[in-house]
Amino acid sequence: MAAIYGAVVLIMGVVGNEPELVLLGLAMMLLGNLHKLGRFLVKMQKRTIDVKT
């Protein structure tokens, strides 16, 4: 969800020519994608542990 909000803020910053909003949007998108990646890696790690036992 943070990545979607980040994209909206990024578009608002580009349209309004506001560099602060552009940076905020990029940061929100990065954090949202890192959160998704972290959840995916935790799920994969749990699956590998289940397979080994």
N, C-alpha and C positions, 0 to 999 in steps of 0.2 A: 504494500500500500504506500509505503514511503517513496518508492520509486515512481509511482504514478503521480503523487503530489509533487515530487521533485521535477518531473517533466512539465507539469502545469506551471510551476513557479519559474522554470527555465524559459518556457515560452513567453510568459508574462514579462520576464526580464529582457528577452530579446526584442519583443514588440515595443516595450516601453523604453528601450535603450538604457536599462538600469544594470550596471555591472554587479551590484551587490546581489540582486535577485538572480542573476545568471550564476554566480558562484554558489549561492544558497541552493539553487535548483540542482546544480551538479553534485554538491555535497549530499543532498538528500537522496539523489538517485544512486550514488555510490554506496551510501549506508544501507539503503533498501536492498540493493543487489548483494552486498556482503552478508546481510542477514539471511537472505534466501540461500546463499551459498553455504553458510554455516549450518543451517537447518538440514540441507541436503547431505552435507558431510557427516553430520551426527547420525542421520538415518542410515547412511551407507556403513558407518562404523558399527552400528547396532546389528545390521544384517550380517556383517562379516563375523561378529562375535557369535551370533546365533548359528551360523553355518559351522563354525569350528567346534561347538559343543555338541 
